[in-house]
Amino acid sequence: MAKKRSALERVRNNPKNVTAKDLQELLEDYGFNYRNASGDHYIFKKEGHRPITIPYSQNPIALFIVKEILQVIDSIIEE
């Protein structure tokens, strides 16, 4: 649980400087599974949620993508 909180806090505290590896770790902590890569994107899936695509060649990740993923994580925490 501390690992999950640590990754989530790291992303929340600095959402403008998040790497694809940070988001991959965060999504896997909350039950998403890496499915495949499509071009230069990672695709993560979790039952009951739509697939999430992360551009792994983009560093840092665009803020709107980070915010969207944080909203998904918040909805999982509320469940």
N, C-alpha and C positions, 0 to 999 in steps of 0.2 A: 504494500500500500504506500509506503514512503517513496518508493521509486516512481509510482504513478503520480503522486503529488508533486514530486520534484520535477519531473518532465513537464507537467502541466503548468506549474508555477514559472518554470524557465520560459516557456512559450508565452504565457500571459504577461510576464514582466517585460519582455522585449519582443513584441510581435512583428516589429519591422526588420528584425535580424534573425529570422528563423531559416534553418536549412532543411532540405528534404529529409535528411537523416533524423533531425529533431522531430519532424512530423511523422515519419515512419515509426519511430520509437513510441511516440504518443498514441498513435492509432493502434499499434499492436498491444500496448498496455490496456487499452479499452476494448479489446476483443475483435478488432478488425484483422483480417488475414490478407497478406500479400497474395494477389492472384496472378498477376502477370505484368509485363511491361508492354506498352504500346507506343512505339516510336521512342520519344524521350520522356514518357510519363509512367509512373508507377500507378497501379490500380489496386485499391484495397476494398474488400467487401466484408460485410457483416450481415447476418440474417436479420431482416426487419428494417434495414437501412439501405439507402441507395448507395451505389458504388462511389468511392471518393478517388479522384484522380489528382496526383501530385506531379508537377514537372520537375524531375530530378536534376535537370541541367540548369535550372534557374536558381541562383543563389544571390541574395536571399529570396525566399519565396514571396510572391506578391501578397500584400497585406489583406486583400479581399479573400484570398484563399485561406489564409491563416484564420481570419475571423469566421469564415464559414465552418471550418473544422472545429474551432472552439465552440461554436453554437451546437454542433452535433455532439461534441463531448459533454456539454452542459445538459443536453437532453438525455443522454445516457446516464449521467449522474443523478438526474431527477427521477429516473425510473425506479 
